[in-house]
Amino acid sequence: MRAVILAGGSGTRLWPLSRAQMPKQFLPLVGEGSLFQETVERVRSLVGDDVCVVTTEETRFLVAAQLAALGIDPEGKVISEPAGRNTAPAIGLAALAADPDEVLLVLPSDHAMTAPAVFQDAARRAAAVADAGLLVTFGIAPSSPETGYGYIRMGVALEEHDGFRVVERFVEKPDRETAEDYLADGGYVWNSGMFAFRAGVFLEELSRHALEVFSGLEPLRGVVVAGNPVPTAQYEALPKISIDYAVMERSHRVAVLPMDPGWSDLGSFGALWEVLGRDPDGNAVRMSGGGEAVLVDARRNLVLGGERVVALVGVEDLAVVDTPDALLVAPREHSQEVRRVVEHLQATGRPEADVPRTVPRPWGAYTVLEEGKDYKIKRIQVHPGGRLSLQLHHRRSEQWVVVAGTARVTVDDRVLDLAPGQGAEIPVAARHRLENPGREPLQLIEVQSGAYLGEDDIVRLEDDYGRVGR
């Protein structure tokens, strides 16, 4: 059995904590590791290190770094989608890369479980049923009339597979009254978005029920098996369609296994409040970076913060999320409406919609410290051995000062090795590159000066992976 972990996503539902360039699966929202890392750890007793991660071109370096932090060599384990096409094409890529008889355990990377042993037992049982040629979906025993999840109506029991049921139909997210009826009925489970099936069986059903998707994927088989980049134009031509619509709702080979592993898709701050530990007044608090939450006569609130003090006085049932560049305050039960905030920010061109104050990059990260008319100040951090792209700017100059570590700076035909306290000037239109040749992290301060300081004033002579002309 191989685990296929889906690690794409736009990062909008938990804004401002999660952004497009740092989706929620790469954040430590519940435990010490990120949600992605906890997903990987949850399946290691089932598959060892045999994981295949399908992610985006923009976040593949985050996947590689977080796998490496778990002691897993990412080489050959990451497939990058050049464009988002929903779950059916993404899973199709992973199926092309697998042996047709191999059972794939397909999992989102941003879910939480408080009883992972229950899930692991269910996964083992599902693998045997999948090996027999069925498509297995995992249904979550509902604990409340949830309107944010899709539902599955369970049919008759499969006599040859204890605990498994025929799928009678998939149901869209209901209104409150309908969800209460589903809960009272007892024949419905939440649609978890987790599956198990043989790779060849999935592709066979994809060809039967979503031929346009299969026909577009099949020519990519050689590319995927060889581990080469997926061609952008061919992949963008695929329909955007979920596995539910493409296959699961149409196939007659689908079985559902109900389970209760303490599951949450963490699709809102209300859902996050449900899974976090709470104080005697019902407040759930998670601070990072030395910050402190001060709660005075406050009850049932969710408080997420960083370096600053966050104080709540006399309030109840709020979600308060404090980040360096954005603050969210909302009734906890209405926190799913945060998408409307993101839509507004995107419509008005605000970078906070998609970009966090600290932006991770393959070589390290940069943090915008201050920005004003005609200037911007950044802190640049470069991993040992890391190297930025060779590039130039037409509309700004830059001054660099090393704070810690050693910097190797290329400016046109000159190469300088700089120690802490030393600096370099990058004139307008000069070809330049920054590298860390040392064994310790490099930190430097960058001051940009010019009439235009946008990130699109970067002419990359090679990209951050060293590829020329990208």
Helices and strands as residue ranges (DSSP letters): E 2-6, G 24-26, H 35-47, E 51-56, H 60-69, E 78-81, H 87-97, E 103-108, E 112-113, H 116-131, E 135-140, E 151-157, E 165-171, H 176-185, E 188-198, H 199-209, H 211-217, G 218-220, H 221-226, H 232-236, H 243-243, I 244-248, E 254-259, E 263-264, H 269-275, E 284-287, E 292-296, E 302-305, E 309-313, E 318-322, E 327-331, G 332-337, H 338-347, G 351-353, E 358-361, E 364-372, E 375-382, E 391-392, E 397-404, E 407-411, E 414-418, E 423-426, E 432-435, E 442-449, E 459-460
